[in-house]
Amino acid sequence: MKIILLTVGKTTNANLVKLQDEYQNRLKFYIPFELVVIPELKNTKNFSIGEQQEKEADLILKQIETNDEVILLDEKGKQFTSVGFSEFISKKILASHKRMVFVVGGPFGFAEKVYNRANVKVSLSAMTFSHQMIRLIFVEQLYRAMTILKGEPYHHE
């Protein structure tokens, strides 16, 4: 099982990148993990929101394989506690999909065809975070989930 975080646009804040890299390095001891960044669209001021969503959807769907378990990080998704998220990850790993792909959309969210391809929607919070920050929050929560599953002392309850 490999976990992929598929995102639209790169993180430009060096502090966020440094922290994100730290958690990504920690993750390699638990599970194969890859961050895949789709470049931001150019000249978006010439597109409507719907056109931008559709163009991003095409780029997202090109990165997804037929047998992938696709999980959208979406405000309308299911919310978990950290322990609940670790149990969710554990069940998905045991389901033995080749790849589990978590997707962060662009600034206007997902086009309908991405929702249609998704297996599950997960919300990391009822609050809204920047697309740059959600990457850091996700990799930290994935690392936390791995330590919970291994019974390690990172998470305190």
C-alpha positions in Angstrom: 0.0 0.0 0.0 1.3 3.4 -0.9 -0.3 6.7 0.2 -0.2 9.6 -2.2 -1.2 13.2 -1.4 -2.2 14.8 -4.7 -2.4 18.5 -4.7 -3.0 21.4 -7.1 -0.3 24.1 -6.8 2.9 24.1 -4.8 3.5 25.4 -1.3 5.4 28.7 -1.5 5.8 29.4 2.2 9.3 28.0 3.2 8.3 27.5 6.8 5.4 25.3 5.8 7.5 23.4 3.4 10.1 22.7 6.1 7.6 21.4 8.5 5.8 19.4 5.8 9.2 17.8 4.8 9.9 16.9 8.4 6.6 14.9 8.7 7.1 13.3 5.3 10.5 12.1 6.3 9.0 10.7 9.5 6.4 8.9 7.5 8.9 6.9 5.5 9.5 4.6 8.5 5.8 3.6 8.5 4.4 3.5 5.0 5.4 4.5 1.5 4.3 8.1 0.9 4.5 10.4 -2.0 3.5 14.0 -2.5 2.4 14.7 -6.1 2.0 18.4 -7.1 0.0 19.4 -10.1 1.2 22.8 -11.4 -1.3 25.6 -10.9 -3.2 26.7 -14.0 -1.9 29.8 -15.8 -4.0 32.8 -16.7 -6.9 31.8 -14.5 -8.4 35.3 -14.7 -9.5 34.3 -18.2 -11.5 31.3 -16.8 -14.8 31.1 -15.0 -14.7 29.2 -11.7 -16.4 26.2 -13.5 -13.8 26.3 -16.3 -11.0 26.3 -13.8 -12.5 23.4 -11.8 -12.9 21.4 -15.0 -9.3 22.0 -16.2 -8.0 21.1 -12.7 -10.2 18.0 -12.7 -8.7 16.8 -16.0 -5.2 17.2 -14.5 -6.2 15.4 -11.2 -7.9 12.5 -13.0 -4.8 11.9 -15.2 -2.9 11.2 -12.0 -5.4 8.6 -10.7 -5.2 4.9 -11.7 -8.2 2.6 -12.2 -7.7 0.6 -8.9 -6.8 3.6 -6.7 -8.8 4.3 -3.6 -9.5 8.0 -4.1 -10.2 10.1 -1.0 -11.0 13.8 -1.4 -10.0 16.2 1.4 -13.2 18.2 1.2 -15.1 20.4 3.7 -18.3 18.2 3.1 -16.5 15.0 4.0 -16.6 12.9 7.1 -14.8 14.2 10.1 -12.7 12.0 12.4 -10.9 12.3 15.7 -7.2 11.5 15.4 -7.8 8.0 16.7 -10.8 7.6 14.4 -8.7 8.7 11.4 -6.0 6.1 12.4 -8.7 3.4 12.4 -10.0 4.6 9.0 -6.4 4.4 7.6 -5.9 1.0 9.1 -9.1 -0.4 7.4 -8.1 1.1 4.1 -4.7 -0.4 4.3 -6.2 -3.8 5.1 -8.5 -3.5 2.1 -5.3 -3.9 0.1 -5.7 -1.3 -2.6 -2.5 -0.7 -4.4 -2.6 3.0 -3.8 -4.6 5.3 -1.5 -4.7 8.8 -3.1 -5.8 11.7 -1.0 -6.6 14.8 -3.2 -6.5 18.5 -2.3 -8.2 20.5 -5.0 -7.6 24.0 -6.2 -8.9 27.2 -4.7 -12.5 26.6 -5.9 -12.8 23.0 -4.9 -13.6 20.0 -7.2 -15.5 19.6 -10.4 -18.4 17.1 -10.3 -16.4 14.5 -12.2 -13.8 14.4 -9.4 -16.5 13.9 -6.9 -17.9 11.1 -9.1 -14.5 9.3 -9.1 -14.0 9.6 -5.4 -14.5 6.6 -3.1 -14.7 8.7 0.1 -14.7 12.4 1.2 -12.8 13.3 4.4 -12.8 16.7 6.2 -9.8 17.5 8.4 -11.8 20.2 10.1 -15.1 22.2 10.1 -12.8 25.2 9.6 -11.4 26.2 6.3 -7.6 26.2 5.8 -5.4 27.5 3.0 -4.5 24.9 0.4 -0.9 25.3 1.5 -1.6 24.7 5.2 -3.9 21.7 4.6 -0.9 19.7 3.2 1.0 20.2 6.5 -2.0 19.4 8.6 -2.7 16.2 6.5 0.9 14.9 6.7 1.0 15.5 10.4 -2.3 13.7 10.9 -1.2 10.8 8.8 2.0 10.6 10.8 0.0 10.8 14.0 -2.3 8.0 12.7 0.7 5.8 12.0 2.1 6.3 15.5 -1.3 5.5 17.0 -1.5 2.3 15.0 2.0 1.3 16.2 1.2 2.2 19.9 3.9 4.8 20.0 3.7 7.8 22.4 3.4 10.7 19.9 -0.4 11.0 20.4 -1.7 11.6 23.9 -5.3 11.0 25.0 
